[in-house]
Amino acid sequence: MKIEYDKEADAMYIRLQEGDFQCRSVRLTDDITLDFAAGEQLVGIELLGASRLFEKPGTPVIELKDLIPKVIAA
């Protein structure tokens, strides 16, 4: 995972997958866009107006939970 912040644009991009992907973008709000690759794999998250979302946008506090997919037997 890689987090980039562009101070001039006040935009943050959270890259969840490394590599080149042809993505489909889904806008959740005016400020949040999700990028999906083939198979609906979430590749990245764009946050506009990031300075409003975090106290220090250059170093946000991030909590990662439940990253391991759960397998349900049929």
Contacts in CASP RR format, 6 or more apart in sequence:
PFRMAT RR
TARGET T0000
AUTHOR 0000-0000-0000
METHOD contacts of the structure
MODEL  1
MKIEYDKEADAMYIRLQEGDFQCRSVRLTDDITLDFAAGEQLVGIELLGA
SRLFEKPGTPVIELKDLIPKVIAA
1 14 0 8 1.000
1 15 0 8 1.000
1 16 0 8 1.000
2 14 0 8 1.000
2 15 0 8 1.000
2 18 0 8 1.000
3 12 0 8 1.000
3 13 0 8 1.000
3 14 0 8 1.000
3 15 0 8 1.000
3 60 0 8 1.000
3 62 0 8 1.000
4 12 0 8 1.000
4 13 0 8 1.000
4 15 0 8 1.000
5 11 0 8 1.000
5 12 0 8 1.000
5 50 0 8 1.000
5 57 0 8 1.000
5 58 0 8 1.000
6 12 0 8 1.000
6 13 0 8 1.000
7 57 0 8 1.000
9 48 0 8 1.000
10 48 0 8 1.000
10 49 0 8 1.000
10 50 0 8 1.000
10 51 0 8 1.000
10 57 0 8 1.000
11 46 0 8 1.000
11 47 0 8 1.000
11 48 0 8 1.000
11 49 0 8 1.000
11 50 0 8 1.000
12 46 0 8 1.000
12 47 0 8 1.000
12 50 0 8 1.000
12 53 0 8 1.000
12 54 0 8 1.000
12 57 0 8 1.000
12 58 0 8 1.000
12 60 0 8 1.000
13 44 0 8 1.000
13 45 0 8 1.000
13 46 0 8 1.000
13 47 0 8 1.000
14 44 0 8 1.000
14 45 0 8 1.000
14 46 0 8 1.000
14 47 0 8 1.000
15 43 0 8 1.000
15 44 0 8 1.000
16 42 0 8 1.000
16 43 0 8 1.000
16 44 0 8 1.000
16 45 0 8 1.000
17 37 0 8 1.000
17 41 0 8 1.000
17 42 0 8 1.000
17 43 0 8 1.000
17 44 0 8 1.000
21 35 0 8 1.000
21 37 0 8 1.000
21 38 0 8 1.000
21 41 0 8 1.000
21 43 0 8 1.000
22 37 0 8 1.000
22 38 0 8 1.000
23 35 0 8 1.000
23 36 0 8 1.000
23 37 0 8 1.000
23 43 0 8 1.000
23 44 0 8 1.000
24 35 0 8 1.000
24 36 0 8 1.000
24 37 0 8 1.000
25 33 0 8 1.000
25 34 0 8 1.000
25 35 0 8 1.000
25 36 0 8 1.000
26 33 0 8 1.000
26 34 0 8 1.000
26 35 0 8 1.000
26 36 0 8 1.000
27 33 0 8 1.000
28 34 0 8 1.000
30 48 0 8 1.000
31 47 0 8 1.000
31 48 0 8 1.000
31 49 0 8 1.000
31 53 0 8 1.000
32 45 0 8 1.000
32 46 0 8 1.000
32 47 0 8 1.000
32 48 0 8 1.000
33 45 0 8 1.000
33 46 0 8 1.000
33 48 0 8 1.000
34 42 0 8 1.000
34 44 0 8 1.000
34 45 0 8 1.000
34 46 0 8 1.000
35 42 0 8 1.000
35 43 0 8 1.000
35 44 0 8 1.000
35 45 0 8 1.000
35 46 0 8 1.000
36 42 0 8 1.000
36 43 0 8 1.000
37 43 0 8 1.000
47 53 0 8 1.000
50 57 0 8 1.000
51 57 0 8 1.000
53 60 0 8 1.000
54 60 0 8 1.000
54 61 0 8 1.000
END
